[in-house]
Amino acid sequence: MHQPPAVERPTTVEAGGKWHATESLDALVALESSPDGLSQGEASRRLAQYGPNALPEGRRAGPLRRFLRQFNNLLIYVLLAAAAITAGLGHWIDTGVILAVVVVNAIIGFVQEGRAEAAIAALHRMLAPQATVLRDGQRLRVPAEQLVPGDVILVEAGDRVPADARLIEASRLKAQEAILTGESVPVEKSTEAVAEDAPLGERRNMLFSGTLIVAGQGRAVVTATGSATEIGRISGMLGGVEELTTPLLRKMDAFARWITALILFGAGLLLIYGHFVQHHPFEELFMTVVGLAVAAIPEGLPAVLTITLAVGVRKMADRHAIVRRLPAIETLGALTVICTDKTGTLTRNEMMAAEVTTRTDSYQVTGDGYLPDGEILPEAGANGEDTALAALIEAGMACNDSALVDGPDGRAITGDPMEAALLVLAEKAGRLEERRGIARLAVIPFDAAHRYMATL
């Protein structure tokens, strides 16, 4: 029997392991699996051991708790105390104004936190809801959360990878890993082991949870599930980000403490002086001092700050930048470097042919992403009847395994984004329908070694 290298079968499967540096057969042995998958009984046992293949949600605060959390601020406490005092004095208009300010601040904070919760929920939706798995040698469709380390999964074009897995078979397999690497160009997969120190984007024998299969077929053994996957690590880092207090919040907290102490100290002095020195009746003097103390509280300050920051958020939104927390606006003026993911943030993860150059002429292509609207415009001096352009468009349609899909949510693609961009180019030239008449007899698939694809 083939002897595997020293690969420990993990008691807790972790992302970032050395499966990419392990031969596929050795990975199966280390995971106590086989090319035909696990038995149903063993899969159930491992599910109890490792837990479901899902990102941990943790304890989420309900809407009521998130709303009440907005009142956890010293200045808000002072305003609430002032509202209670003015109500006791019968100054109902003042009470209403103060409470309105407090509630408006709470609503704005509540809405901002709700948007942050929606961003985390979007990450959870990236996991595949169903998976094709081999159990007892039989091909089954099961919920992705039931996958366990050692399961053998089958993937093909259009599938969302349900868990981190080591490839054991690959046929012209390509995966779009932009959610992990930021690169929109699909990665060609193989079963060959790679160097132990290979970065994530060069682990061509691995499939990663949440990535998209754009071409080919493959069989792989699951190496990590749930929070142990690479996308699970990202979710864990998002959940463990320390909430830093901005300079404005620190100054406001200090201001609230100082003004509270100053008002209480001044009120105490007035009460002592008026009663013991001026000999005013205590009850009458107390009500006067309380009224002065309430008048000294800057109940309009939170409203002014909230409105000012909200204006900043609105202006950022007009420039297509969404701010999760209002106080963060104040710190943007001091930024010198912004570290951000490119794909889906600065770009839309779409490719488009913007310029075409033939042997004799050049053309500019207008349009937006994969949408069909646009034109191919010859530059000055071009005759506009370039036969090389026509041949290029025909080759782009013939040597192409992608497809354009128009659905209720807009246009989507299947296959390689670059090949889809070539189809859109043909569509703008009014020649996409010609593809239906192209009968493919034989094909040489694209390979990184010879860097071309040929069809007959």
LOPA-73182 format. One record per residue (C-alpha): x, y, z. Coordinates in Angstrom, 2 decimals. Each point is the difference from the previous one (the first is absolute). Layout:
BEGIN
NODE        x        y        z
NODE        X        Y        Z
...
END
This chain:
BEGIN
NODE        x        y        z
NODE     0.00     0.00     0.00
NODE     1.24     3.48    -0.81
NODE     1.48     1.57     3.14
NODE    -1.02     3.63     0.55
NODE     2.45     2.60     1.25
NODE    -0.15     1.26     3.53
NODE    -3.38     1.72    -0.23
NODE    -1.91     0.17     3.27
NODE    -3.71    -0.58    -0.15
NODE    -1.20     3.12     1.80
NODE    -2.26    -0.26     2.99
NODE    -1.18     3.50    -0.86
NODE     0.15     0.67    -3.72
NODE     1.49     3.43    -0.62
NODE     0.28     2.21    -3.06
NODE     3.46     0.75    -1.27
NODE     1.20    -3.62     0.52
NODE     2.51    -1.83    -2.20
NODE    -2.47    -1.90    -2.14
NODE     1.21     1.83    -3.12
NODE     3.50    -1.44     0.54
NODE    -1.38    -3.53     0.42
NODE    -0.62    -2.44    -2.84
NODE    -3.69    -0.65    -0.63
NODE     0.21    -3.69     0.98
NODE     1.83     0.92     3.20
NODE    -2.69     2.56     0.81
NODE    -2.67    -2.68    -0.35
NODE     1.95    -2.32     2.29
NODE     0.62     2.74     2.57
NODE    -3.71     0.84     0.04
NODE    -0.91    -3.71     0.20
NODE    -2.07     0.27    -3.16
NODE    -0.02    -1.50    -3.51
NODE    -0.80     1.15    -3.56
NODE    -3.53    -1.37     0.54
NODE    -0.55     2.17     3.07
NODE    -1.06    -0.77     3.55
NODE    -2.74    -2.26     1.22
NODE    -3.19     1.58     1.32
NODE     0.82    -1.21     3.50
NODE     3.51     1.46    -0.03
NODE    -1.31     3.28    -1.42
NODE    -2.52     0.24     2.85
NODE     2.72    -0.70     2.57
NODE     2.26     2.69    -1.43
NODE    -2.88     2.47    -0.18
NODE    -0.44    -0.45     3.74
NODE     3.77     0.44     0.49
NODE     0.64     3.02    -2.22
NODE    -3.42     1.64     0.00
NODE    -1.96     1.34    -2.97
NODE     1.71     1.56    -3.00
NODE    -1.21     3.53     0.75
NODE     1.52     3.25     1.13
NODE    -0.67     0.61     3.70
NODE    -2.51     2.76     0.49
NODE     0.73     0.62     3.66
NODE    -2.46     1.80     2.23
NODE    -1.70     2.64    -2.07
NODE    -1.62     2.86     1.81
NODE    -3.68     0.27    -0.81
NODE    -1.52     3.19    -1.38
NODE    -1.19     1.14     3.43
NODE     3.39    -0.58     1.60
NODE     1.78     1.81    -2.85
NODE    -2.38     2.94     0.39
NODE     0.47     0.22     3.78
NODE     3.78    -0.20    -0.47
NODE    -0.12     3.40    -1.70
NODE    -0.83     1.58     3.37
NODE     3.25    -1.25     1.60
NODE     1.72     3.37     0.04
NODE     0.76     2.34     2.91
NODE    -1.36     3.09    -1.74
NODE    -3.18    -1.92    -0.81
NODE    -0.31    -0.90     3.69
NODE     0.28     3.68     0.88
NODE    -2.66     0.90    -2.56
NODE    -2.34    -2.70     1.29
NODE     0.48     1.28     3.54
NODE    -0.73     3.52    -1.23
NODE    -3.16    -1.25    -1.72
NODE    -1.16    -1.62     3.23
NODE     0.66     3.18     1.97
NODE    -1.78     2.26    -2.49
NODE    -2.95    -2.37     0.04
NODE    -0.03     0.24     3.79
NODE    -0.02     3.78    -0.26
NODE    -2.87    -0.13    -2.49
NODE     2.05     1.42    -2.91
NODE    -1.49    -2.38    -2.54
NODE     1.24     1.79    -3.10
NODE     3.62    -0.19     1.20
NODE    -0.53    -3.65     0.90
NODE    -1.32    -0.77    -3.48
NODE     2.90     1.77    -1.73
NODE     2.63    -1.83     2.07
NODE    -1.62    -3.40    -0.52
NODE    -0.36     0.64    -3.74
NODE     3.74     0.72    -0.26
NODE     0.83    -3.20     1.89
NODE    -2.33    -2.17    -2.09
NODE     1.21     1.41    -3.34
NODE     3.60    -0.78     0.96
NODE    -0.98    -3.53     0.98
NODE    -1.87    -0.60    -3.27
NODE     2.94     1.13    -2.14
NODE     2.43    -2.25     1.91
NODE    -2.46    -2.89    -0.20
NODE    -0.29     0.32    -3.79
NODE     3.79     0.11    -0.44
NODE     0.47    -3.17     2.08
NODE    -2.73    -1.69    -2.03
NODE     1.97     0.62    -3.18
NODE     3.09    -1.54     1.60
NODE    -2.01    -3.10     0.93
NODE    -1.17    -0.26    -3.61
NODE     3.64     0.03    -1.20
NODE     0.84    -2.96     2.25
NODE    -3.12    -1.84    -1.16
NODE     1.13     0.43    -3.61
NODE     3.21    -1.87     0.83
NODE    -2.02    -2.91     1.38
NODE    -2.04    -0.21    -3.20
NODE     3.16    -0.61    -2.03
NODE     0.15    -3.61     1.20
NODE    -1.60    -2.55    -2.31
NODE    -3.38    -1.24     1.27
NODE     0.33    -3.41    -1.72
NODE     2.91    -2.29    -0.85
NODE     0.53    -3.12    -2.12
NODE     1.74    -2.62     2.14
NODE     0.93    -3.68    -0.21
NODE    -1.31    -2.07     2.92
NODE     0.38    -3.79    -0.06
NODE     1.08     0.42    -3.63
NODE    -3.34     1.60    -0.90
NODE    -0.36     3.51    -1.42
NODE    -2.29     2.09     2.23
NODE    -1.17     3.61     0.31
NODE     0.16     1.06     3.63
NODE    -0.16     3.32     1.88
NODE     3.46     1.53     0.02
NODE    -0.08     0.34     3.79
NODE     0.04    -3.82     0.28
NODE     3.44    -0.33    -1.62
NODE     2.84    -1.27     2.19
NODE     3.78    -0.34    -0.42
NODE     0.64    -3.10    -2.09
NODE    -3.11     0.36    -2.15
NODE     0.63    -0.30    -3.74
NODE    -1.82     2.71    -1.94
NODE    -0.65     0.42    -3.73
NODE     0.08     3.47    -1.58
NODE    -0.67     1.34    -3.49
NODE    -0.40     3.34    -1.77
NODE    -2.47     2.25     1.80
NODE     0.40    -1.64     3.43
NODE     0.87     1.95     3.12
NODE     2.68    -1.96     1.89
NODE    -1.60    -1.12     3.29
NODE     3.16    -0.60     2.08
NODE     3.80     0.12    -0.19
NODE     1.14    -3.12    -1.84
NODE     3.08    -1.70    -1.53
NODE    -0.48    -0.93    -3.66
NODE     0.42    -3.67    -0.92
NODE    -1.35     0.32    -3.58
NODE    -0.20     3.05    -2.27
NODE    -1.14     0.31    -3.61
NODE     0.55     3.47    -1.51
NODE    -1.01     1.36     3.39
NODE     0.09     3.74     0.69
NODE    -1.12     1.85     3.11
NODE    -0.75     3.67     0.58
NODE     1.65     0.88     3.34
NODE    -0.56     3.76     0.05
NODE    -1.67    -0.09     3.43
NODE     3.29    -1.25     1.51
NODE     2.75     1.39    -2.23
NODE    -1.66     2.99    -1.67
NODE     1.05    -1.28    -3.44
NODE    -2.86    -0.26    -2.49
NODE     1.92    -2.27    -2.42
NODE    -1.00    -3.64     0.64
NODE     2.67    -2.37     1.32
NODE     0.71    -3.17    -1.96
NODE    -0.06    -2.95     2.39
NODE     2.02    -3.22     0.07
NODE     0.60    -2.90     2.36
NODE     3.78     0.42     0.27
NODE     1.45     0.82     3.42
NODE     1.55     3.46     0.38
NODE     2.63     1.48     2.29
NODE    -0.83     0.11     3.68
NODE     0.57     3.77     0.13
NODE    -2.16     0.73    -3.07
NODE    -2.29     3.00     0.55
NODE    -3.75    -0.47    -0.11
NODE    -0.34     1.13    -3.62
NODE     2.53    -2.60    -1.21
NODE    -1.52    -3.04     1.70
NODE    -1.39    -1.32    -3.25
NODE    -0.84    -3.40     1.45
NODE    -2.39     1.46     2.58
NODE    -3.61     1.11    -0.22
NODE    -1.12     2.63     2.49
NODE    -3.42     0.41     1.54
NODE    -2.09     2.74    -1.58
NODE     1.99     0.17    -3.25
NODE    -1.68    -0.64    -3.36
NODE     0.74    -2.74    -2.52
NODE    -0.06     1.66    -3.44
NODE     1.14    -2.88    -2.21
NODE     0.68    -3.73     0.04
NODE    -0.71    -2.73     2.50
NODE     1.76    -1.33     3.06
NODE    -0.01    -2.36     2.95
NODE     1.46     1.07     3.33
NODE     0.25    -1.15     3.60
NODE    -1.18     2.47     2.63
NODE     2.79     1.20     2.30
NODE    -1.73     2.74     2.00
NODE    -3.56     1.08     0.72
NODE    -1.79     2.89     1.68
NODE     2.15     2.49     1.86
NODE     3.13    -2.08    -0.78
NODE    -0.18     0.93    -3.70
NODE     1.80     2.97    -1.51
NODE    -3.23     1.97    -0.31
NODE    -0.76    -1.01     3.58
NODE     3.26     1.60     1.09
NODE    -1.09     3.21    -1.72
NODE    -3.33    -0.12     1.82
NODE     1.84    -0.58     3.28
NODE     2.26     2.98    -0.60
NODE    -3.01     2.19    -0.77
NODE    -1.65    -1.11     3.22
NODE     3.16     0.62     2.02
NODE     0.74     3.50    -1.27
NODE     0.56     2.32     2.92
NODE    -2.35     2.95     0.04
NODE     2.28     3.00     0.39
NODE    -1.31     3.21     1.51
NODE     0.47     3.01    -2.24
NODE     1.54     3.24     1.32
NODE    -3.38     1.70    -0.24
NODE    -1.69    -2.64     2.16
NODE     2.80     0.20     2.56
NODE    -0.29     3.78     0.15
NODE    -3.78    -0.16     0.26
NODE     0.23    -2.49     2.85
NODE     2.48     2.20     1.84
NODE    -2.16     3.07    -0.67
NODE    -3.08    -1.77     1.37
NODE     1.86    -0.94     3.19
NODE     1.35     3.53     0.48
NODE    -3.30     1.76    -0.65
NODE    -1.86    -2.41     2.28
NODE     2.48     0.58     2.81
NODE    -0.03     3.77    -0.59
NODE    -3.80     0.24     0.01
NODE    -0.30    -2.11     3.16
NODE     2.75     1.98     1.71
NODE    -1.56     3.36    -0.98
NODE    -3.47    -1.13     1.03
NODE     1.34    -1.15     3.36
NODE     1.74     3.33     0.62
NODE    -3.12     1.98    -0.91
NODE    -2.12    -2.17     2.27
NODE     2.37     0.37     2.94
NODE     0.51     3.74    -0.51
NODE    -3.69     0.79    -0.51
NODE    -1.21    -2.03     2.96
NODE     2.70     0.54     2.61
NODE     1.22     3.50    -0.96
NODE    -3.04     1.67    -1.57
NODE    -2.49    -2.06     2.09
NODE    -2.39    -0.74    -2.88
NODE    -2.59    -2.76     0.57
NODE     1.58    -3.31    -0.96
NODE    -2.93    -1.34    -2.09
NODE    -0.28     3.15    -2.11
NODE     3.78     0.27    -0.37
NODE     0.32    -3.65    -0.99
NODE    -2.48     0.36    -2.88
NODE     1.84     3.12    -1.22
NODE     3.39    -1.72     0.10
NODE    -1.38    -3.03    -1.83
NODE    -1.39     2.24    -2.73
NODE     3.36     1.72    -0.41
NODE     1.80    -3.35    -0.16
NODE    -2.32    -1.30    -2.71
NODE     0.39     3.22    -1.98
NODE     3.80    -0.43     0.12
NODE    -0.14    -3.44    -1.63
NODE     0.78     0.28    -3.77
NODE    -2.88    -2.19    -1.13
NODE     0.47     1.16    -3.57
NODE     3.62    -1.22    -0.21
NODE    -0.74    -3.66    -0.86
NODE    -2.45     1.12    -2.68
NODE     2.53     2.39    -1.53
NODE     2.68    -2.71    -0.06
NODE    -2.34    -2.62    -1.43
NODE    -1.25     2.31    -2.75
NODE     3.55     1.07    -0.88
NODE     1.25    -3.58    -0.21
NODE    -3.12    -1.09    -1.91
NODE     0.68     2.69    -2.60
NODE     3.52    -1.45    -0.37
NODE    -1.42    -3.51    -0.41
NODE    -2.41     1.24    -2.66
NODE     2.77     1.71    -1.95
NODE     2.10    -3.17     0.15
NODE    -2.98    -2.02    -1.22
NODE    -0.38     2.38    -2.93
NODE     3.58    -0.98    -0.91
NODE    -0.94    -3.71     0.34
NODE     1.76    -0.53     3.35
NODE    -2.11    -1.46     2.80
NODE     1.04     0.86     3.59
NODE    -0.99    -2.59     2.59
NODE     0.40     2.18     3.10
NODE    -0.79     3.71     0.18
NODE     2.98     0.97     2.24
NODE     2.42    -1.44    -2.58
NODE    -0.75     3.00    -2.25
NODE     1.94     2.26     2.37
NODE     3.23    -1.98    -0.45
NODE    -0.03    -0.07    -3.81
NODE     1.71     3.37    -0.24
NODE     3.15    -1.48     1.55
NODE     0.23    -3.00    -2.37
NODE     3.13    -0.34    -2.12
NODE    -0.31    -3.64    -1.16
NODE    -3.09    -2.16    -0.55
NODE     0.46    -3.79    -0.18
NODE    -2.94    -1.55    -1.83
NODE    -0.93    -3.03    -2.05
NODE    -0.11     0.83    -3.72
NODE    -2.50    -2.48    -1.37
NODE    -3.58     0.95     0.76
NODE     1.13     3.17     1.79
NODE     1.94     2.13    -2.46
NODE    -1.05    -2.21    -2.90
NODE    -3.14    -2.03    -0.74
NODE     1.72    -3.34    -0.73
NODE    -0.95     0.33    -3.68
NODE     2.19     0.07    -3.10
NODE    -0.63     1.94    -3.20
NODE     1.86     0.37    -3.27
NODE     0.72     3.74    -0.06
NODE     2.38     0.17    -2.96
NODE     0.69    -2.22    -3.01
NODE     3.18     0.25    -2.05
NODE     0.48    -1.91    -3.25
NODE     2.93    -0.05    -2.40
NODE    -1.16     3.17    -1.73
NODE    -2.56     1.80     2.18
NODE    -1.04     0.76     3.58
NODE    -3.51     0.18     1.47
NODE    -1.51     1.36     3.20
NODE    -2.82    -2.02     1.58
NODE    -2.67     1.78     2.04
NODE    -2.35    -1.56     2.52
NODE    -0.23    -1.12     3.60
NODE     1.09    -3.43     1.22
NODE    -1.92    -2.92    -1.47
NODE    -2.92     2.14    -1.20
NODE    -0.64    -0.18    -3.76
NODE    -0.32     3.76    -0.46
NODE     3.05     1.45    -1.71
NODE     1.79     0.51    -3.29
NODE     3.30    -0.86    -1.66
NODE     1.31     3.35    -1.23
NODE     2.95     0.19    -2.43
NODE     2.68     2.52     0.86
NODE     0.94     2.77    -2.41
NODE     1.43    -1.46    -3.19
NODE    -1.62    -3.43     0.37
NODE    -2.10    -1.15    -2.94
NODE    -2.61    -1.66     2.23
NODE    -0.06    -3.15    -2.21
NODE     2.96    -1.84     1.47
NODE    -0.16    -3.70    -0.93
NODE     2.44    -0.72     2.82
NODE    -2.54     1.37     2.49
NODE    -2.68    -2.30    -1.40
NODE     2.36    -2.99     0.24
NODE     0.94     0.91     3.56
NODE    -3.65     0.17     1.07
NODE    -0.73    -3.34    -1.68
NODE     2.97    -1.63     1.77
NODE    -1.16     1.49     3.30
NODE    -3.38    -1.69    -0.44
NODE     1.36    -3.35    -1.20
NODE     2.68    -0.38     2.68
NODE    -2.42     0.69     2.80
NODE    -1.63    -2.13     2.70
NODE    -1.84     2.78     1.85
NODE    -3.59     1.18    -0.31
NODE    -2.02     3.16     0.64
NODE    -3.14    -0.52     2.09
NODE    -2.74     2.63     0.21
NODE    -2.13    -0.45     3.12
NODE    -2.41     1.96     2.19
NODE     2.93     1.38     2.03
NODE     1.89     1.18    -3.07
NODE     2.68    -1.55    -2.15
NODE     2.32    -2.66     1.37
NODE     2.66    -2.21    -1.54
NODE     1.11    -3.59     0.23
NODE     3.58    -0.93    -0.73
NODE     3.11     2.11    -0.32
NODE    -0.57     3.79     0.38
NODE     2.50     0.73    -2.79
NODE    -1.82    -2.30    -2.41
NODE    -3.30     1.62     1.00
NODE     1.50     3.40    -0.85
NODE     0.78    -1.32    -3.50
NODE    -3.62    -1.08    -0.42
NODE    -1.18     3.47     0.98
NODE     2.41     1.44    -2.58
NODE    -1.60    -2.22    -2.65
NODE    -3.44     1.10     1.19
NODE     0.94     3.66    -0.41
NODE     1.15    -0.82    -3.52
NODE    -3.41    -1.59    -0.68
NODE     1.46    -3.45    -0.60
NODE    -0.82    -1.97     3.16
NODE    -2.80    -1.93    -1.71
NODE     2.59    -1.47    -2.39
NODE     1.34    -2.04     2.92
NODE    -3.03    -2.28    -0.19
NODE     1.16    -1.16    -3.43
NODE     3.53    -0.87     1.12
NODE     0.23    -3.79     0.35
NODE     2.98    -1.07     2.08
NODE     1.58    -3.25    -1.23
NODE     3.16     0.00     2.13
NODE     1.70     2.25     2.50
NODE     3.41     0.59     1.54
NODE    -0.78     1.63     3.36
NODE     2.00     2.94     1.23
NODE     3.12    -0.97     1.91
NODE     2.40     2.25     1.87
NODE     2.93    -1.71    -1.71
NODE    -0.91     0.78    -3.63
NODE    -2.35     2.96     0.78
NODE    -2.59    -0.55    -2.71
NODE    -3.30    -1.77    -0.65
NODE    -0.90    -1.52    -3.36
NODE    -3.27    -1.35    -1.40
NODE    -0.95    -1.81    -3.17
END
